[in-house]
């Protein structure tokens, strides 16, 4: 088995797989270029293709002995208009336009909108955005079978374009029948994270939780303005959150998205939920081998803000330069984390610990690390909660997460600073310290004479029982004659 040193950066890179990266060879290239986790976009591709990608990722994981994270991103409820005569009409600003329940092909005066939930939610003066906001309609009158509007921003309208309703909460189920099939497939295939699209309320997470049956971790995608109003409640129920800036940027003025991004990242960090910043981060690299300076600054901002992970979408799924996009993101992150002021900026966001022993020790670990110049924080964990708490504190040293459960190790691939290793369980304090020293050496996180911080719970193997912190000295000869 080949071995790789832990990444030289703490922020994680999530790469989306697609036609440009759906081969075992390209997945391997993305992994070696710096991808820590892979996203399967369930909006596209057949289950057979996704299953092949999962098998390739697991083969790569076995080859390098590094637990690798798979995130299955559910499509969610897509709102679309019906068809148009001759596929396209032109709408002019100021004209009247009607959306109705008539399934006949539309024209320049009307089109079918087959979503009764929208009719129930809309009120006069609310907006309808069509085709990613390229067309804007202002509602003037709503009836059970028709919505009368005035075109505020016109343009071409073609078949089955998407509809966004930014001003109201649409009372729709968060999961469609397709989502339920995709979720069952993802769980059966062993996906580590499930991302739920178009979350508006904390209640939207309930069905996915029930269908997951305790397996995997649930990520709420924040792409609706309504979700911002109940963000803390959503974060309390989710295991992680994604700032999905694509739809968020459609439903909100573009200038509102950057401060909201910072707000979501800060809230997630305070609650100790891993947060992913996604969409159009290196968009120009879909076609160009290098990004714009503005895109580099965008990625850097997310890293400076303390995001756990940064995501590539079409850049790796359908772009001409997938490996180069990952390598560029890796390079940007390393440059930012090499800034002497990086850690100070990270701690602009205050992450107060809860009144628990585990949180107190996680906070203390970061402080002790700085005081004694420890080289790593070694966490023994069964559920991953100890590592999540330590990661929330954004310590200056890497976090070595040791767990006997491969599922736990894989889920930690989206946690800032965490390098997860599956290893045998421990049974005593002496065994804990010995293993911590050996694994720090084996993973090249410490050397002879270095100090490490060790966190664990007694009794060993009990989830959520973190109650031990210890400073250990590494001799340097701990690996002689030893195998884990």
URLINMO-V913157 format. One record per pair of residues at least 24 apart in sequence whose ideal C-beta (glycine too) atoms are under 10 Angstrom apart, sorted by the first residue. I is the first residue (numbers start at 1). J is the second residue. Records with the same first field share a line. If there is no record, write none. Layout:
I = J + J
This chain:
1 = 62 + 63 + 64 + 65 + 66
2 = 63 + 64 + 65 + 66
3 = 64 + 65 + 66 + 442 + 443 + 444
4 = 31 + 32 + 64 + 65 + 66 + 443 + 444
5 = 419 + 443 + 444 + 445
6 = 66 + 376 + 398 + 399 + 400 + 417 + 418 + 419 + 420 + 421 + 443 + 444 + 445
7 = 34 + 36 + 66 + 330 + 333 + 334 + 398 + 417 + 419
8 = 34 + 330 + 333 + 334 + 337 + 338 + 398
9 = 34 + 36 + 303 + 329 + 330 + 331 + 332 + 333 + 334 + 335 + 336 + 337 + 338 + 398 + 416 + 417
10 = 303 + 306 + 308 + 333 + 334 + 337 + 342 + 343 + 346 + 391 + 394 + 395 + 396 + 397 + 398 + 399 + 415 + 416 + 417 + 418 + 419
11 = 36 + 277 + 299 + 302 + 303 + 304 + 306 + 307 + 308 + 309 + 310 + 329 + 330 + 332 + 333 + 334 + 336 + 337 + 416 + 417
12 = 36 + 37 + 69 + 274 + 276 + 307 + 308 + 309 + 310 + 311 + 333 + 412 + 413 + 414 + 415 + 416 + 417 + 418
13 = 37 + 38 + 299 + 309 + 310 + 311 + 312 + 316 + 325 + 326 + 327 + 329 + 330 + 333
14 = 38 + 39 + 69 + 71 + 73 + 193 + 242 + 276 + 277 + 278 + 308 + 309 + 310 + 311 + 312 + 313 + 316 + 329 + 413 + 414
15 = 39 + 311 + 312 + 313 + 315 + 316 + 317 + 322 + 323 + 325 + 326 + 329
16 = 40 + 41 + 44 + 71 + 73 + 278 + 311 + 312 + 313 + 314 + 315 + 316 + 317 + 318 + 319 + 322
17 = 41 + 44 + 45 + 49 + 50 + 53 + 54 + 56 + 57 + 70 + 316 + 317 + 322
18 = 44 + 45 + 49 + 53 + 313 + 314 + 315 + 316 + 317 + 318 + 319 + 322
19 = 44 + 45 + 49 + 317 + 318 + 319
20 = 286 + 314 + 315 + 316 + 317 + 318 + 319 + 320 + 321 + 322 + 323 + 325
21 = 53 + 312 + 315 + 316 + 317 + 318 + 319 + 322 + 323 + 325 + 326
22 = 49 + 50 + 52 + 53 + 56 + 317
23 = 52 + 53 + 56
24 = 52 + 53 + 55 + 56 + 57 + 59 + 60
25 = 56
26 = 56 + 316 + 322 + 323
27 = 52 + 53 + 56 + 57 + 59 + 60 + 68 + 316 + 322
28 = 56 + 57 + 59 + 60 + 63 + 64 + 323
29 = 322 + 323 + 324 + 326 + 327
30 = 60 + 312 + 316 + 322 + 323 + 325 + 326 + 327
31 = 56 + 57 + 60 + 61 + 63 + 64 + 66 + 68 + 323 + 326
32 = 60 + 64 + 323 + 326 + 327
33 = 316 + 322 + 323 + 324 + 325 + 326 + 327 + 328 + 329 + 330 + 331
34 = 323 + 326 + 327 + 328 + 329 + 330 + 331 + 333 + 334
35 = 68 + 69 + 312 + 316 + 322 + 323 + 325 + 326 + 327 + 329 + 330 + 413
36 = 66 + 68 + 69 + 309 + 326 + 330 + 413 + 414 + 415 + 418 + 419
37 = 68 + 69 + 70 + 71 + 192 + 193 + 276 + 309 + 311 + 410 + 411 + 413 + 414
38 = 68 + 69 + 70 + 71 + 72 + 191 + 192 + 316 + 413
39 = 69 + 70 + 71 + 72 + 73 + 193 + 195 + 242 + 276 + 278 + 311 + 312 + 313 + 316 + 317
40 = 70 + 71 + 72 + 73 + 74 + 182 + 185 + 186 + 189 + 191 + 195 + 317
41 = 71 + 72 + 73 + 74 + 75 + 195 + 313 + 314 + 317
42 = 72 + 73 + 74 + 75 + 76 + 178 + 179 + 181 + 182 + 183 + 185 + 186 + 191 + 194 + 195 + 197
43 = 73 + 74 + 75 + 76 + 78 + 178 + 182 + 197
44 = 75 + 317 + 318
45 = 317
47 = 181 + 182 + 185 + 186 + 188 + 189
50 = 182 + 185 + 186 + 189 + 191
51 = 185 + 188 + 189
53 = 189
54 = 185 + 186 + 189 + 190 + 191
55 = 189
57 = 190 + 410
58 = 189 + 190 + 410
61 = 406 + 409 + 410
65 = 421 + 422
66 = 409 + 410 + 413 + 419 + 420 + 421 + 422
67 = 192 + 401 + 403 + 405 + 406 + 407 + 408 + 409 + 410 + 411 + 412 + 413 + 419 + 420 + 421 + 422
68 = 192 + 409 + 410 + 413 + 420
69 = 191 + 192 + 193 + 217 + 309 + 409 + 410 + 411 + 412 + 413 + 414 + 415 + 420
70 = 186 + 189 + 190 + 191 + 192 + 193 + 216 + 410 + 411 + 413
71 = 186 + 191 + 192 + 193 + 194 + 195 + 216 + 217 + 219 + 240 + 242 + 276 + 309 + 311 + 411 + 413 + 414
72 = 182 + 183 + 185 + 186 + 187 + 189 + 190 + 191 + 192 + 193 + 194 + 195 + 216 + 219
73 = 182 + 186 + 191 + 193 + 194 + 195 + 196 + 197 + 219 + 221 + 242 + 244 + 278 + 311 + 313
74 = 174 + 175 + 176 + 178 + 179 + 180 + 182 + 183 + 186 + 194 + 195 + 196 + 197 + 198 + 208 + 219 + 221
75 = 175 + 176 + 178 + 179 + 182 + 197 + 198
76 = 172 + 173 + 174 + 175 + 176 + 178 + 179 + 195 + 196 + 197 + 198 + 199 + 204 + 221 + 223 + 224 + 247
77 = 115 + 117 + 170 + 172 + 173 + 174 + 175 + 176 + 178 + 179 + 197 + 198
78 = 115 + 160 + 162 + 163 + 176 + 178 + 197 + 198
79 = 113 + 114 + 115 + 117 + 118 + 128 + 130 + 161 + 162 + 163 + 164 + 165 + 170 + 172 + 198
80 = 112 + 113 + 114 + 115 + 130 + 159 + 160 + 161 + 162 + 163
81 = 106 + 111 + 112 + 113 + 114 + 115 + 128 + 130 + 131 + 157 + 158 + 159 + 160 + 161 + 162 + 163
82 = 106 + 110 + 111 + 112 + 113 + 114 + 159 + 160 + 161
83 = 111 + 112 + 158 + 159 + 160
84 = 108 + 111 + 112 + 156 + 157 + 158 + 159 + 160 + 161
85 = 111 + 159
86 = 158 + 159
87 = 156 + 157 + 158 + 159 + 160
88 = 156 + 157 + 158 + 159
89 = 156 + 157 + 158
90 = 154 + 155 + 156 + 157
91 = 130 + 135 + 137 + 151 + 153 + 154 + 155 + 156 + 157
92 = 151 + 154 + 155
93 = 135 + 136 + 150 + 151 + 152 + 153 + 154 + 155
94 = 150 + 151 + 152 + 154
95 = 149 + 150 + 151 + 154
96 = 137 + 140 + 148 + 149 + 150 + 151
97 = 128 + 130 + 135 + 137 + 138 + 147 + 148 + 149 + 150 + 151 + 154 + 157
98 = 137 + 140 + 141 + 146 + 147 + 148 + 149
99 = 128 + 130 + 137 + 139 + 142 + 146 + 147 + 148 + 149 + 163
100 = 143 + 145 + 146 + 147 + 148
101 = 143 + 144 + 145 + 146 + 147
102 = 145 + 146
105 = 159
106 = 157 + 159
107 = 157
108 = 151 + 157
110 = 146 + 147 + 148
111 = 157 + 159 + 161
112 = 160
113 = 146 + 147 + 163
115 = 163 + 165 + 170 + 172
116 = 144 + 145 + 171 + 172
117 = 165 + 170 + 171 + 172 + 173
118 = 142 + 147 + 163 + 165 + 168 + 170 + 171 + 172
119 = 143 + 144 + 145 + 146 + 147
120 = 144 + 168 + 170 + 171 + 172
121 = 165 + 167 + 168 + 169 + 170 + 171 + 172
122 = 147 + 149 + 165 + 167 + 168 + 170
123 = 167 + 168
124 = 148 + 149
125 = 167
126 = 165 + 166 + 167 + 168
127 = 152 + 164 + 165 + 166 + 167 + 168 + 251
128 = 152 + 163 + 164 + 165 + 166 + 167
129 = 153 + 162 + 163 + 164 + 165 + 166 + 167 + 247 + 250 + 251
130 = 155 + 157 + 158 + 161 + 162 + 163 + 164
131 = 155 + 156 + 157 + 158 + 161 + 162 + 163 + 164 + 250
132 = 161 + 162 + 164 + 246 + 247 + 249 + 250 + 251
133 = 162 + 164 + 166 + 247 + 249 + 250 + 251 + 252 + 254
134 = 161 + 250
135 = 161 + 163
136 = 164
137 = 163
139 = 165 + 167 + 168
162 = 247 + 250
164 = 198 + 223 + 224 + 225 + 247 + 250 + 251
165 = 224 + 225 + 226 + 251
166 = 224 + 225 + 226 + 247 + 248 + 250 + 251 + 252 + 253
167 = 225 + 226 + 251
168 = 200 + 225 + 226
169 = 200 + 201 + 224 + 225 + 226 + 227 + 229 + 230
170 = 198 + 200 + 224 + 226
171 = 200 + 201
172 = 198 + 200 + 204
173 = 203 + 204 + 207
174 = 198 + 199 + 200 + 201 + 203 + 204 + 205 + 206 + 207 + 208 + 220
175 = 204 + 205 + 206 + 207 + 208 + 211
179 = 207 + 208 + 211
180 = 207 + 208 + 211
183 = 207 + 208 + 211 + 212 + 216
184 = 211 + 212
186 = 212 + 215 + 216
187 = 211 + 212 + 213 + 215 + 216
188 = 215
190 = 215 + 216 + 406 + 407 + 410
191 = 215 + 216 + 217 + 410
192 = 216 + 217 + 406 + 407 + 408 + 409 + 410 + 411 + 412 + 413 + 414
193 = 217 + 218 + 219 + 239 + 240 + 242 + 274 + 276 + 410 + 411 + 413 + 414
194 = 218 + 219 + 239
195 = 219 + 220 + 221 + 238 + 240 + 241 + 242 + 244 + 276 + 278
196 = 220 + 221 + 238 + 242
197 = 221 + 223 + 224 + 242 + 244 + 247
198 = 222 + 223 + 224 + 226 + 227 + 244 + 247
199 = 223 + 224 + 226 + 227 + 230 + 231 + 234 + 237 + 238 + 241 + 242 + 244
200 = 224 + 225 + 226 + 227 + 228 + 229 + 230 + 234
201 = 226 + 227 + 229 + 230 + 233 + 234 + 237
202 = 227 + 230 + 231 + 232 + 233 + 234 + 235 + 236 + 237 + 238
203 = 230 + 233 + 234 + 237
204 = 230 + 234 + 237 + 238
205 = 233 + 234 + 236 + 237 + 238 + 239
206 = 237
208 = 238
209 = 237 + 238 + 239
215 = 407
216 = 407 + 410 + 411
217 = 274 + 384 + 407 + 408 + 410 + 411 + 412 + 414
219 = 273 + 274 + 275 + 276 + 414
220 = 244 + 268 + 273
221 = 246 + 247 + 248 + 276 + 278
222 = 247 + 248 + 260 + 261 + 264 + 267 + 268 + 275 + 278
223 = 247 + 248 + 249 + 250 + 251 + 252 + 278 + 279
224 = 248 + 251 + 252
225 = 251 + 252 + 256 + 260
226 = 251
227 = 264
228 = 252 + 256 + 260 + 263 + 264 + 267
231 = 260 + 263 + 264 + 267 + 268 + 271
232 = 267 + 270 + 271
234 = 267 + 273
235 = 264 + 267 + 268 + 270 + 271 + 272 + 273 + 275
236 = 271 + 273
238 = 268 + 271 + 273 + 274
239 = 273 + 274 + 384 + 388 + 411 + 414
240 = 268 + 273 + 274 + 275 + 276 + 308 + 309 + 388 + 411 + 414 + 415
241 = 265 + 267 + 268 + 271 + 273 + 274 + 275 + 276 + 308
242 = 268 + 274 + 275 + 276 + 277 + 278 + 279 + 309 + 311 + 414
243 = 268 + 275 + 276 + 277 + 278 + 279 + 302 + 307 + 311
244 = 276 + 277 + 278 + 279 + 311 + 313
245 = 277 + 278 + 279 + 280 + 281 + 298 + 311
246 = 278 + 279 + 280 + 313
247 = 279
248 = 279
249 = 279 + 280
258 = 298 + 301
261 = 298 + 301 + 302 + 305 + 307
262 = 301 + 302 + 305 + 306 + 349
264 = 305 + 307
265 = 301 + 302 + 305 + 306 + 307 + 308 + 349
266 = 305 + 306 + 348 + 349 + 350 + 351
267 = 349
268 = 306 + 307 + 308 + 349 + 392
269 = 305 + 306 + 307 + 308 + 346 + 349 + 350 + 351 + 391 + 392 + 393 + 394 + 416
270 = 349 + 350 + 351 + 352 + 392
271 = 351 + 354 + 392
272 = 351 + 353 + 354 + 359 + 362 + 385 + 388 + 389 + 390 + 391 + 392 + 393 + 415
273 = 308 + 388 + 392
274 = 307 + 308 + 309 + 388 + 391 + 392 + 411 + 412 + 413 + 414 + 415 + 416 + 418
275 = 302 + 305 + 306 + 307 + 308 + 309 + 414 + 416
276 = 302 + 307 + 308 + 309 + 310 + 311 + 414
277 = 301 + 302 + 303 + 305 + 307 + 308 + 309 + 310 + 311
278 = 302 + 307 + 309 + 310 + 311 + 312 + 313
279 = 311 + 312 + 313 + 314
280 = 312 + 313 + 314 + 315
281 = 310 + 311 + 312 + 313 + 315 + 325 + 328 + 329 + 332
282 = 310 + 312 + 313 + 314 + 315 + 316 + 319 + 321 + 324 + 325 + 326 + 328 + 329 + 332
283 = 312 + 313 + 314 + 315 + 319 + 325
284 = 315 + 319 + 321 + 325
285 = 312 + 314 + 315 + 316 + 319 + 320 + 321 + 322 + 324 + 325 + 326 + 328 + 329
286 = 312 + 313 + 314 + 315 + 316 + 317 + 318 + 319 + 320 + 321 + 322 + 325
287 = 315 + 319 + 320 + 321
288 = 319 + 320 + 321 + 324
289 = 320 + 321 + 324 + 325 + 328
290 = 321 + 324 + 325 + 328
291 = 315 + 321 + 324 + 325 + 328 + 329 + 332
295 = 328 + 329 + 332
296 = 328 + 329 + 331 + 332 + 335 + 336
297 = 332
298 = 332
299 = 328 + 329 + 331 + 332 + 333 + 335 + 336
300 = 332 + 333 + 335 + 336 + 339
301 = 336
302 = 332 + 333 + 336
303 = 329 + 332 + 333 + 334 + 335 + 336 + 337 + 339 + 342 + 345 + 346 + 416
304 = 336 + 337 + 339 + 341 + 342 + 345 + 346 + 348
305 = 345 + 346 + 348 + 349
306 = 342 + 343 + 345 + 346 + 347 + 348 + 349 + 351 + 392 + 394 + 416
307 = 333 + 416
308 = 388 + 391 + 392 + 394 + 413 + 414 + 415 + 416 + 417 + 418
309 = 413 + 414 + 415 + 416
311 = 414
337 = 417
342 = 394 + 396
343 = 370 + 394 + 395 + 396
346 = 393 + 394 + 395 + 396 + 416
347 = 393 + 394
349 = 392 + 394
351 = 389 + 392 + 393 + 394
353 = 389 + 392 + 393
354 = 389
356 = 389 + 464 + 466 + 467
357 = 457 + 465 + 466 + 467 + 468 + 469
358 = 385 + 386 + 388 + 389 + 390 + 455 + 457 + 464 + 465 + 466 + 467
359 = 389 + 390 + 392 + 393 + 466
360 = 389 + 466 + 467 + 469
361 = 386 + 389 + 390 + 453 + 455 + 456 + 457 + 466 + 467 + 468 + 469
362 = 386 + 387 + 388 + 389 + 390 + 391 + 392 + 393 + 395 + 455 + 466 + 469
363 = 389 + 390 + 392 + 393 + 395
364 = 393 + 453 + 455 + 469
365 = 389 + 390 + 393 + 395 + 397 + 399 + 453 + 454 + 455 + 466 + 469 + 471
366 = 390 + 392 + 393 + 394 + 395 + 396 + 397 + 453
367 = 393 + 395 + 453
368 = 395 + 451 + 453 + 469 + 470 + 471
369 = 393 + 395 + 396 + 397 + 451 + 452 + 453 + 471
370 = 395 + 396 + 397
371 = 471
372 = 451 + 452 + 453 + 471
373 = 397 + 450 + 451
374 = 440 + 446 + 450 + 451 + 452 + 453 + 454 + 471 + 472 + 473
375 = 400 + 440 + 445 + 446 + 447 + 450 + 451 + 452 + 453 + 474
376 = 400 + 419 + 436 + 439 + 440 + 443 + 444 + 445 + 446 + 450 + 451 + 452 + 453 + 454 + 474
377 = 401 + 417 + 418 + 436 + 440 + 445 + 452 + 453 + 454 + 455 + 469
378 = 402 + 421 + 432 + 433 + 435 + 436 + 437 + 439 + 440 + 443 + 445 + 446 + 452 + 453 + 454 + 455 + 456 + 470 + 472
379 = 403 + 412 + 418 + 420 + 436 + 453 + 454 + 455 + 456 + 457 + 466
380 = 404 + 423 + 425 + 426 + 432 + 435 + 436 + 439 + 454 + 455 + 456 + 457 + 460 + 461 + 466 + 468
381 = 405 + 408 + 409 + 412 + 418 + 420 + 455 + 456 + 457 + 463 + 464 + 466
382 = 408 + 425 + 457 + 460 + 461 + 462 + 463 + 464 + 465
383 = 407 + 408 + 411 + 462 + 463 + 464 + 465
384 = 408 + 409 + 410 + 411 + 412 + 415 + 418 + 420 + 463
385 = 457 + 463 + 464 + 465 + 466
386 = 455 + 456 + 457 + 463 + 464 + 465 + 466
387 = 411 + 412 + 415 + 417 + 418 + 419 + 420 + 455 + 466
388 = 412 + 415 + 416 + 418
389 = 455 + 466
390 = 415 + 416 + 417 + 418 + 453 + 455 + 466
391 = 415 + 416 + 417 + 418
392 = 416
393 = 417
395 = 453
397 = 445 + 446 + 451 + 452 + 453
398 = 440 + 443 + 444 + 445 + 446
399 = 445 + 453 + 455
400 = 436 + 439 + 440 + 442 + 443 + 445 + 446 + 452 + 453 + 454
402 = 426 + 432 + 435 + 436 + 439 + 440 + 443 + 454 + 456 + 484
404 = 461
405 = 463
408 = 463
419 = 443 + 445
421 = 484
422 = 484
423 = 484
424 = 484
425 = 460 + 461
426 = 456 + 460 + 461
427 = 459 + 460 + 461
428 = 458 + 460
429 = 454 + 456 + 458 + 460 + 468 + 470
431 = 460
432 = 456 + 458 + 460 + 468 + 470 + 472
433 = 470 + 472 + 473
434 = 472 + 478 + 482
435 = 478 + 482 + 484
436 = 470 + 472 + 474 + 478
437 = 472 + 473 + 474 + 475 + 476 + 477 + 478 + 479
438 = 474 + 478 + 479 + 482 + 483 + 484
439 = 478 + 479 + 484
440 = 472 + 474 + 478
441 = 474 + 475 + 476 + 477 + 478 + 479 + 482
442 = 478 + 479 + 482 + 483 + 484
445 = 474
446 = 472 + 473 + 474 + 476 + 478
447 = 474 + 476
448 = 473 + 474 + 475 + 476 + 477 + 478
449 = 473 + 474 + 475 + 476
450 = 474 + 475 + 476
